Amino acid sequence: MEEKFLNKLAEAYQTYDASIIEDYLADDMHYASMWVFHEMTSKQEYLDYLAGKLQTMKEHGAKMEFQIVPGRLHEKALLVTNDEAPEGKFGFVADFNKEGKVKMLNITAQAFF
């Protein structure tokens, strides 16, 4: 479940299509970034944000490359392999609810995987 979602998230970024992950998200999911103060608190808010971000990336020809890696706090994480923040490598980790839907998605430094 975790690896499948992370692969779909990578696909969404690589094809600039947020709808690819829509069915994987809980309605009350949260999204947080260690670099942004605001935490999003719904599926719709996150999908609107992601669609806008992906459109901007597409317009600027930005491409992201990913690799599924093991984590210490999460079994799997999605590492961004072609970009690096000043703090080092970063990527995504997800937590799931009982129904197997993403309840929390974080973009964070690799040290917190």
KANOR-V448318 format. One line per field, one symbol per residue. ss: DSSP state (@ for helix, = for strand, . for the rest). phi: phi as a letter, one per 20 degrees, with the letter a starting at -180 (. if undefined). burial: 1 if it has 16 or more other C-alpha atoms within 10 Angstrom, else 0. A space follows every 50 residues. Layout:
ss = ???
phi = ???
burial = ???
This chain:
ss = .@@@@@@@@@@@@@@..@@@@@@@=========......=..@@@@@@@@ @@@@@@@@@......=====.....=====....=..=.=======.... .========@@@.
phi = .ffffffffgfgffdlcffgdgfedfgdfdcccfdcffdfcbgfffffff gffffffffemfcddcbfcfdeecfcbdeeddbbfgeofbrdccddefen efdbcddbfgfdf
burial = 01001111111111011101110111101111100000011111011001 10011011000000010100000001111100000000111111010000 1111111111011
